[in-house]
Amino acid sequence: MEHANIFPVKKMCLFLSVSKSGYYQWRLKAPILSKNKEKENEEIRTIFNSSRRTYGSPRIAEKMNRETQKLSESTIARRMRDLGLSPPLKKKYKNTTDSKHDKAISPNILNRKFKVEELGRYWVSDITYIRVQHSFVYLTTVMDLADRMVVGWSLSNNMTDQDTVIAAFNKAIETRPISPDLVFHSDRGSQYASNDFRDLLASEKCIQSMSRKGNCWDNAVAESFFKTIKTESLYRFKFKNIEQVYLAIFDYIDGWYNTVRIHSSLGGKSPKEMAEYLALLKSA
């Protein structure tokens, strides 16, 4: 269109193998298309910023297509590159728990059954470390597979079973009622294999399940959460004390992950939305 005053339109259409009428129709639509593109780009930017600058093109597409207009992931990815919008990249997860012990090992009952539809029936758990200046603190989480909600977590400056898995499990059963014979899955870490934790599970009539030796995929959902929280939140800070870590984790889990952040594994719902949906199904 910028060359219309330099070359004859008829000659340019002939050279480009397009009809003259088609060119004029496009010219009439061009301002509208440009305005629509600006509107779409602004919505992409708004969703990205409201996601704490963490959503990539799949989640932005899910959000846009559910609420307003239809744009493909590839189109949104291209627009994000043009707009300079880039979510943080996930780093490789490093296992924290120590599985080299002589305690008893429970069988892998979960067996990668990560897709479930009953709340309080299958929980997964793991422990990770977070750097605080020249030392580490330890985050333990318990997640319900049905809605991917973190139902319990603990933060400690040691790796004892009391301050990690026992503390997190006790918070979890305060948060959510559990079904009879709840399956509690973890890796083979010594904290999970301790007698005190086994006794706690038994007192709540829970069934313990553990990953196979050296197989991280058996607890992939729990490990994936740690990659997510570190990438989307914790790696952005340099913590001076455990109190700062606690506030960051609380803000992320309760203020974002459990309540707002959409999950592809939940069909674009947040854990809170999925919990409400499953409760509604159960009561119907």
C-alpha positions as CSV (number, residue, x, y, z in Angstrom):
1,M,0.0,0.0,0.0
2,E,3.0,2.4,0.6
3,H,3.9,2.0,-3.1
4,A,0.5,3.0,-4.4
5,N,1.7,6.5,-5.2
6,I,4.8,5.3,-7.0
7,F,3.7,2.5,-9.2
8,P,0.3,2.0,-11.0
9,V,-2.0,-0.3,-8.9
10,K,-2.9,-2.3,-12.0
11,K,0.7,-3.1,-12.8
12,M,1.6,-4.1,-9.2
13,C,-1.5,-6.4,-9.1
14,L,-0.4,-8.0,-12.3
15,F,3.2,-8.4,-11.1
16,L,2.0,-10.0,-7.8
17,S,-0.7,-12.1,-9.5
18,V,-3.6,-10.6,-7.5
19,S,-6.8,-9.1,-8.7
20,K,-7.3,-5.3,-8.6
21,S,-10.7,-5.8,-6.8
22,G,-9.0,-8.0,-4.3
23,Y,-6.4,-5.4,-3.5
24,Y,-9.0,-2.7,-2.9
25,Q,-11.0,-5.1,-0.7
26,W,-7.9,-5.8,1.4
27,R,-7.1,-2.1,1.5
28,L,-10.6,-1.4,3.0
29,K,-10.1,-4.2,5.6
30,A,-6.5,-3.3,6.5
31,P,-7.2,-0.6,9.1
32,I,-9.7,-3.0,10.8
33,L,-7.3,-5.9,10.8
34,S,-4.5,-3.6,12.2
35,K,-6.8,-2.4,15.0
36,N,-7.9,-6.0,15.8
37,K,-4.2,-7.1,15.9
38,E,-3.4,-4.2,18.3
39,K,-6.3,-5.3,20.5
40,E,-5.2,-8.9,20.5
41,N,-1.6,-7.9,21.3
42,E,-2.8,-5.8,24.2
43,E,-4.8,-8.7,25.5
44,I,-1.7,-11.0,25.2
45,R,0.4,-8.5,27.1
46,T,-2.3,-8.1,29.8
47,I,-2.6,-11.8,30.4
48,F,1.2,-12.3,30.4
49,N,1.6,-9.5,33.0
50,S,-1.3,-10.7,35.1
51,S,0.3,-14.2,35.2
52,R,3.3,-12.7,37.0
53,R,5.0,-12.9,33.6
54,T,5.0,-16.7,33.8
55,Y,2.6,-17.8,31.1
56,G,3.9,-19.1,27.8
57,S,1.8,-19.3,24.6
58,P,-0.1,-22.5,25.5
59,R,-1.6,-21.0,28.7
60,I,-2.2,-17.6,27.1
61,A,-4.0,-19.3,24.2
62,E,-6.1,-21.3,26.8
63,K,-7.0,-18.1,28.6
64,M,-7.8,-16.1,25.5
65,N,-9.8,-18.8,23.8
66,R,-11.8,-19.4,26.9
67,E,-12.7,-15.8,27.5
68,T,-12.7,-13.9,24.2
69,Q,-11.2,-14.7,20.8
70,K,-9.6,-17.6,19.0
71,L,-5.9,-17.5,18.3
72,S,-3.6,-20.4,17.8
73,E,-0.6,-21.1,20.1
74,S,1.8,-20.6,17.2
75,T,0.2,-17.2,16.4
76,I,0.5,-16.2,20.1
77,A,4.0,-17.4,20.3
78,R,5.0,-15.3,17.3
79,R,3.2,-12.3,18.7
80,M,5.0,-12.8,22.1
81,R,8.4,-12.8,20.4
82,D,7.5,-9.6,18.5
83,L,6.3,-8.0,21.8
84,G,9.4,-9.2,23.7
85,L,7.4,-11.3,26.2
86,S,9.3,-14.3,27.4
87,P,8.4,-16.5,30.4
88,P,11.3,-17.8,32.6
89,L,12.9,-21.1,31.5
90,K,12.7,-24.1,33.9
91,K,15.9,-25.6,35.2
92,K,16.7,-29.2,35.7
93,Y,15.3,-30.6,39.0
94,K,17.7,-32.0,41.6
95,N,16.6,-34.6,44.0
96,T,16.9,-33.7,47.7
97,T,15.8,-36.7,49.7
98,D,18.2,-39.5,50.7
99,S,17.1,-42.9,49.5
100,K,20.3,-44.7,50.6
101,H,19.1,-46.1,53.9
102,D,18.2,-49.5,55.3
103,K,14.6,-48.7,56.2
104,A,11.7,-50.6,54.7
105,I,10.4,-49.6,51.2
106,S,6.7,-49.6,50.3
107,P,5.5,-50.9,46.9
108,N,4.7,-48.5,44.0
109,I,0.9,-48.6,44.3
110,L,0.3,-45.4,42.5
111,N,2.1,-46.7,39.5
112,R,1.9,-43.3,37.7
113,K,-1.9,-43.1,38.0
114,F,-1.7,-39.3,37.9
115,K,-5.1,-38.7,36.3
116,V,-7.8,-39.1,39.0
117,E,-11.2,-37.5,39.7
118,E,-11.8,-38.1,43.4
119,L,-10.5,-35.5,45.9
120,G,-8.7,-36.8,48.9
121,R,-7.9,-40.2,47.3
122,Y,-4.4,-39.9,45.9
123,W,-1.7,-37.5,47.3
124,V,1.9,-37.1,46.2
125,S,4.7,-35.5,48.1
126,D,8.3,-34.4,47.8
127,I,11.1,-32.3,49.4
128,T,13.3,-29.7,47.8
129,Y,16.0,-27.3,49.0
130,I,16.1,-23.5,48.7
131,R,19.2,-21.4,49.1
132,V,19.3,-18.7,51.8
133,Q,22.6,-16.9,51.7
134,H,25.2,-19.6,52.6
135,S,22.8,-22.3,53.8
136,F,19.6,-24.1,52.8
137,V,16.0,-24.4,53.9
138,Y,13.7,-27.2,52.9
139,L,10.2,-27.1,51.4
140,T,8.0,-30.2,51.7
141,T,4.7,-30.3,49.8
142,V,1.7,-32.6,49.7
143,M,-0.5,-32.3,46.5
144,D,-3.9,-33.8,45.7
145,L,-3.7,-35.4,42.2
146,A,-7.4,-34.8,41.5
147,D,-7.2,-31.0,41.4
148,R,-3.3,-30.5,41.6
149,M,-3.9,-28.4,44.7
150,V,-1.0,-28.1,47.3
151,V,-3.1,-29.1,50.3
152,G,-0.2,-29.0,52.8
153,W,3.4,-27.7,53.0
154,S,6.1,-27.1,55.5
155,L,9.3,-25.1,55.5
156,S,12.1,-26.1,57.8
157,N,15.8,-25.5,58.4
158,N,16.5,-29.2,58.8
159,M,15.6,-32.5,57.1
160,T,14.1,-34.4,60.0
161,D,10.9,-36.3,59.4
162,Q,9.1,-34.3,62.1
163,D,9.7,-30.9,60.5
164,T,9.4,-32.0,56.8
165,V,6.9,-34.8,55.9
166,I,5.1,-35.1,59.2
167,A,4.5,-31.3,59.5
168,A,3.3,-31.1,55.8
169,F,1.0,-34.1,56.1
170,N,-0.6,-32.8,59.3
171,K,-1.3,-29.5,57.6
172,A,-2.8,-31.4,54.7
173,I,-5.3,-33.4,56.7
174,E,-6.3,-30.2,58.5
175,T,-7.0,-28.6,55.1
176,R,-8.8,-31.4,53.3
177,P,-10.8,-34.5,54.4
178,I,-9.3,-37.7,53.2
179,S,-11.0,-40.8,51.8
180,P,-10.6,-44.2,53.4
181,D,-7.4,-45.9,52.1
182,L,-5.9,-42.7,50.7
183,V,-2.8,-43.5,48.7
184,F,0.1,-41.4,49.8
185,H,3.0,-41.5,47.2
186,S,6.5,-40.2,47.5
187,D,10.1,-41.2,46.6
188,R,12.1,-43.5,48.8
189,G,13.6,-40.8,51.0
190,S,14.4,-41.6,54.6
191,Q,11.9,-39.1,55.9
192,Y,9.1,-41.0,54.2
193,A,10.4,-44.3,55.3
194,S,10.8,-43.4,58.9
195,N,8.8,-45.3,61.5
196,D,7.1,-42.2,62.9
197,F,5.8,-41.2,59.5
198,R,4.6,-44.7,58.7
199,D,2.8,-44.8,62.0
200,L,1.2,-41.5,61.2
201,L,-0.1,-42.8,57.9
202,A,-1.3,-46.0,59.5
203,S,-3.2,-43.9,62.2
204,E,-5.1,-42.1,59.4
205,K,-5.7,-45.4,57.6
206,C,-3.6,-44.3,54.6
207,I,-1.7,-46.6,52.2
208,Q,1.9,-45.8,51.5
209,S,3.3,-45.9,48.0
210,M,6.9,-45.3,46.9
211,S,8.6,-44.8,43.6
212,R,10.8,-47.5,42.1
213,K,14.5,-47.2,42.7
214,G,16.1,-44.4,40.6
215,N,12.9,-43.7,38.7
216,C,12.0,-40.0,39.0
217,W,9.0,-40.3,36.6
218,D,7.1,-42.3,39.2
219,N,6.8,-39.0,41.2
220,A,6.8,-36.7,38.2
221,V,3.9,-34.5,39.3
222,A,5.4,-33.6,42.7
223,E,8.8,-32.9,41.2
224,S,7.2,-30.8,38.4
225,F,5.7,-28.5,41.0
226,F,9.1,-27.7,42.4
227,K,10.4,-26.8,39.0
228,T,7.4,-24.5,38.6
229,I,7.6,-22.7,41.9
230,K,11.3,-22.2,41.6
231,T,11.1,-20.9,38.0
232,E,8.1,-18.7,38.4
233,S,8.9,-17.4,41.9
234,L,11.9,-18.5,44.0
235,Y,14.7,-18.1,41.5
236,R,13.7,-14.4,41.2
237,F,14.8,-13.6,44.7
238,K,18.0,-13.7,46.8
239,F,16.7,-14.6,50.3
240,K,18.4,-13.4,53.4
241,N,16.4,-15.5,55.9
242,I,13.8,-18.2,56.2
243,E,11.0,-15.7,56.9
244,Q,11.5,-14.2,53.5
245,V,11.3,-17.6,51.9
246,Y,8.1,-18.4,53.9
247,L,6.4,-15.3,52.7
248,A,7.4,-15.9,49.0
249,I,6.1,-19.5,49.2
250,F,2.9,-18.5,50.9
251,D,2.2,-15.8,48.3
252,Y,2.9,-18.2,45.4
253,I,1.0,-21.2,46.6
254,D,-2.0,-19.5,48.3
255,G,-2.1,-16.4,46.2
256,W,-1.4,-17.8,42.8
257,Y,-0.8,-21.5,42.2
258,N,-3.8,-23.0,44.1
259,T,-6.3,-20.2,43.3
260,V,-5.5,-18.6,40.0
261,R,-2.9,-20.3,37.8
262,I,-4.4,-22.4,35.1
263,H,-3.2,-26.0,34.4
264,S,-3.1,-27.7,31.1
265,S,-3.6,-31.1,32.9
266,L,-6.9,-29.7,34.4
267,G,-8.3,-28.6,31.0
268,G,-7.4,-24.9,31.6
269,K,-8.8,-24.7,35.1
270,S,-7.0,-23.6,38.3
271,P,-6.9,-26.1,41.2
272,K,-9.6,-24.1,43.0
273,E,-11.8,-24.3,39.9
274,M,-11.2,-28.0,39.5
275,A,-11.9,-28.6,43.2
276,E,-15.2,-26.8,42.9
277,Y,-16.0,-28.7,39.7
278,L,-15.3,-32.1,41.2
279,A,-17.3,-31.3,44.4
280,L,-20.2,-30.4,42.2
281,L,-20.0,-33.6,40.2
282,K,-19.9,-35.6,43.4
283,S,-23.0,-33.9,44.8
284,A,-25.0,-34.2,41.6
